[in-house]
Amino acid sequence: MGPAYERTTTRADLSDLTAAVAAALREHAEARHLVLTDDLPAWSTRSINPPASSWPARLFGRRSNPADPDSEHQTLVVLHPTHLIVVVSGARRGVSAMSAALAVASIDQPETADGFSVTGFVGDEGRPASFYLGVGEPAGDECREAVRAAIVAAKNP
């Protein structure tokens, strides 16, 4: 069985986002009183959910990750000075945004070559939740290390 997703991560320009992603990012930031500037470090990951490899699954049009409603989706990671902001968009899933304060966030172990989990997002009943950030070449390692460095810096001012 191959990887569930084919991912490509690149640096993102916040002034060049799609209208829906830009609106979700702006609304999320405004609701939390976070000031956004176009020069914030950001990365965009395109995740393609390829067709399944087995012949029965291909026959029924299944994908490698059958739980994912989209054949592809985008994940935007933005490093605000105090928060990690994530915006996920896909044709069927729509667009959603969330954030975690860097001072309470942590990167869960073990990390894998294709991504990492961040804990510190608000979950059910106010408990902390984790979110997996899938990454790929060419800038996935840069994204992961920048998030790690920002979390460490926020905890050690």
Secondary structure as the mmCIF struct_conf table of DSSP 4:
data_model
#
loop_
_struct_conf.conf_type_id
_struct_conf.id
_struct_conf.beg_label_comp_id
_struct_conf.beg_label_asym_id
_struct_conf.beg_label_seq_id
_struct_conf.end_label_comp_id
_struct_conf.end_label_asym_id
_struct_conf.end_label_seq_id
BEND BEND1 ALA A 4 ALA A 4
STRN STRN1 GLU A 6 ARG A 11
HELX_RH_3T_P HELX_RH_3T_P1 LEU A 14 ASP A 16
HELX_RH_AL_P HELX_RH_AL_P1 ALA A 19 ALA A 31
TURN_TY1_P TURN_TY1_P1 ARG A 32 HIS A 33
HELX_LH_PP_P HELX_LH_PP_P1 LEU A 34 LEU A 36
TURN_TY1_P TURN_TY1_P2 ASP A 38 ASP A 39
BEND BEND2 LEU A 40 LEU A 40
STRN STRN2 ALA A 42 ILE A 48
HELX_LH_PP_P HELX_LH_PP_P2 PRO A 50 PRO A 50
STRN STRN3 PRO A 51 PRO A 51
HELX_LH_PP_P HELX_LH_PP_P3 ALA A 52 ALA A 52
BEND BEND3 SER A 53 SER A 54
HELX_RH_AL_P HELX_RH_AL_P2 TRP A 55 LEU A 59
TURN_TY1_P TURN_TY1_P3 PHE A 60 GLY A 61
STRN STRN4 ARG A 63 ARG A 63
BEND BEND4 SER A 64 ASN A 65
TURN_TY1_P TURN_TY1_P4 PRO A 66 ALA A 67
BEND BEND5 PRO A 69 PRO A 69
BEND BEND6 SER A 71 SER A 71
STRN STRN5 GLU A 72 LEU A 79
BEND BEND7 PRO A 81 THR A 82
STRN STRN6 HIS A 83 GLY A 90
TURN_TY1_P TURN_TY1_P5 ALA A 91 ARG A 93
STRN STRN7 GLY A 94 ALA A 101
TURN_TY1_P TURN_TY1_P6 LEU A 102 VAL A 104
STRN STRN8 SER A 106 THR A 112
TURN_TY1_P TURN_TY1_P7 ALA A 113 ASP A 114
STRN STRN9 GLY A 115 VAL A 122
HELX_RH_3T_P HELX_RH_3T_P2 ASP A 124 GLY A 126
STRN STRN10 PRO A 128 GLY A 134
STRN STRN11 GLU A 137 PRO A 138
TURN_TY1_P TURN_TY1_P8 ALA A 139 ALA A 139
HELX_RH_AL_P HELX_RH_AL_P3 GLY A 140 LYS A 155
#
